[in-house]
Amino acid sequence: APGRHFLQIPGPTNCPLPVLAAIAQPTIDHRGPEFQALSKEVLASIRTIFKTKGPVLIYPTSGTGAWEAAIVNTLSPGDRVLMYETGWFATLWSRLAKRYGIEAELLPGDWRAGVDASKIEARLAADKDATIKAVCIVHNETSTGAASNVPAVRAAMDRVGHPALLMVDTVSSLASMDYRHDEWLVDVTICGSQKG
């Protein structure tokens, strides 16, 4: 076939030619001043993509690895989390949490729609002892394209005064859809570089 081959699936996305050209540059010393300067620039600039003033950590991993990092760095075995079924990846995130000893409650949802914030609100209102430590949602479900209204979920949590963390998977949405970590009062945002 003539021309450049393009994957026509949700992910991984095709790598832009300027990025491929940058990758073709000679490797720089990862302990040298050039790499240190590049790292500082990248870590400062990436905040604008998340729309945060806080630090962004970069792991050499997939979106699944980002889920794992979020879970093991914020929760402990035996903790309870509330998740919402918006599609395949929301379901996988709940399965992964269970492998780490987290009690993941997956609210059933319609794979054709995003999170129903009223169901999150009702479940958290019933959690009088605040045993749920985090609410974990997928901003844009890759498998279905269903997008969730993150500010509505935060507002639901705030209306019932629940102290749970809000954790959001933005693997297929960050830099492709509007996302505002600080403004929407998200506690943990996870992403991967292979999609949005």
N, C-alpha and C positions, 0 to 999 in steps of 0.2 A: 504494500500500500504506500502510495507517495505521501510525503509530508510527515509531520510529527504526530505520533500516536497520543491521543488524549483519552484518559479514563473518563467514562461518562456515568459515574456512580457517586453516591453522597460523600464518599471519602475512601482513601485519602484524596485530597484535592491535587490538581496538577500544579507542579512547582513552576512559578513564573520564570521566564528566561533570565531576567536580571539576577534572581536568586541563584539559579544554576551557574551563572557567570561568576558570582561572588564565591560560590563553593569551589569553583575551579582554581581559585587563587592558591598560591603556595601556603602550606600550613604554617601558622605562627607558633612561637614558643608559648605554651600555656602557662609558663611561669615568668614570662617576660613582661616588660612594661607595656608593650603593644596590646597584649591580651588583657592585661589589667585595665587599660583605658577603654578597650572595647567592651569589656564586661560591665564596667561602671555606666557606660553610655546605654547599653542594652537594658540593664536593670532599672535605670532611671526612666528611659523612654517607654518601656513596656507598660508603665503605670497608666499612660494615657489610653491605652487600649481597654484596660479594665475600668477606666474612669475612677481611679483611686489615688489617694495621696499616700497610702500605706505601702509597705514592701510587697513585692511579688517574688515568690520563690520559683526557680526553674529547676525541674527534675528531668533527667534524660530518660523519659519513659513515655508510655502511651496514655490515653485517657483512662484506661483501667488502672494504671499505676498511679495516676493522679487521684482516683477514687481511694485507692489504698492509702496513699500518703495522707489524705484528708481524714480518713477514718482513724488511722493509728496515731495521728498527732493531735486529735481532739477528743477522742472517745476511748473508753476502756471496756474490756470484756464484761458483759453483763449489763452495759448501758442499753437504754431503749431509744430507738429512733423511729420517727414517723416518716414514711415515704409515700409517694403517690404514683400509681401505675398509669403512665402515659404512653407506654410502649415497651419495646424490647429492652432498651438500655436502662430505663428506670427499673425494670424487673431484674436485670443483671446486677445493678448497683445494690439492690436489696439482697440478692444472693451472696454477693461478695461480702457485704457487712456481716451476714450470718456466719460466714467462714472465719471471721475475726472474733466471733463470740458476742456479737452485737445482737440484741433482740430487735429485729427490724420488722415493724408493722407496716405492711404494704396496703394502703387504702385502694380498693378496686376502682379503676377508672375506665373510661372509654378511650380506646386507642385512637379515636378520631378527634380528640380534644385535649387541651392542656389541663393543668391542675384546676380543680374546683376548690377555690379558696374557702368557700363556706363549709366544705367537708373537713378541711384542715382546722378551721376555727371551731367547729363542733367537737372534733376529737380532742383538741387541746383544752377546750372548756371543761370537758369531762375528766381531764387529767389534773384533778384537784391538788395532788401532792407533787406536781411537776416532776414526774418520773421520766418523762420524755426529754432526752438531752439535746436532740437535734431534729430539725425538719429538713429532709433532703429531697430536692426536686430537680427535675431536668428542665432547663429553660427551653430548649428546642429538641424534641425527640427525633433523632436522626431517622429512625425506622419508619416514622409516620409523617414527619413534618409538623406535628402538633406543637404549638408554642404555648408556653405558660406565662401568665401575668405575674411576674415576680413581685412588683409592688403590692399587688392585691394579697399575695400570700403574707408578706411582711405586715400589711395592715391588719389582716386577720389575726396574726400572732399578737400584735400590739393591742388589739381590742380586748383580748382575753387576758392580757398581761402575762403571757407565758414566757419564761426565761430561756426557752430552747434556742440553740444556735440555728441560724438559717444557712444551709449549705446548698449551693447551686452548681449543677453541672452545665457548663457552657461549651462543651466540646464542639458542637456543630453550630453554635450561635455567635460566639465572641468574634467580633470584627465583621460579622455578617448581619447581625441584628442589633438594635439598640440595647445596650446593657450598661448599667450604672452601679457598680459595686458599692460605692460610698453613699450615694443618694438614696439607693433602695435599701440601705442598712443590711446588706448581706454580710455575714460573718466569714464565710469561706466560699470562694469561687474556684472551681477547678476547670481546667481547659486542657486541650491538646493542640499541637500545632498542625495536625494532619487534616483537619476539616476546615471549619470556618476561618 
